[in-house]
């Protein structure tokens, strides 16, 4: 079967939407992100979105039944925990310090949580015999771009709404986790 750039592009956009939403949330909750930290978000989200289809492609047939049953739940738990922590942080009194720091641990957990569905895409890519390297590169580049754009859009939204928007950010992460759990 011939490689279909349009289909791969649409799949990449669909996969990047969770990363975009999470990046938007980080944009309006982390006001002090530097340019290099924004790039880290893009690289982590894009990198995990690119790597997961490769894992799915090569290991999917062996472990797909095990991973398929756990992947949604793991993604949900990661996003639920991070979302609840954001809500907790935003409900601290104004005298308390609200955490607005960049964390490699958090960006890694978010990247993993939002890229789990890309594993299943890798299995599909193997079944339709598309070239995995081109597909995963496109998926990663789209996720990187969407993540960076999401942060900048989130910053603009956050400028208009203010600091308490962190509650909405936590709720959005929890809703994305529920979406992953339900397979929507």
Number of C-alpha atoms within 10 A of each C-alpha: 6 8 13 11 13 9 11 18 15 13 17 24 17 15 22 26 18 26 31 27 21 26 30 27 27 27 27 28 29 20 16 13 17 11 9 9 15 20 16 20 25 29 20 24 35 28 22 27 32 29 20 23 31 25 17 26 23 15 14 22 12 10 11 16 10 10 17 15 10 13 20 20 17 18 25 23 17 19 27 21 14 19 24 17 14 21 18 14 19 23 14 11 9 8 6 10 10 16 11 13 11 17 10 13 9 12 20 16 18 24 25 23 26 29 27 23 22 27 27 21 23 25 23 16 20 18 11 11 13 18 14 20 13 14 24 27 19 21 29 27 20 26 31 27 18 23 32 25 18 24 27 17 17 24 23 14 16 22 13 10 12 11 15 15 19 24 20 17 27 27 20 19 26 21 16 25 26 19 15 22 17 11 9 7
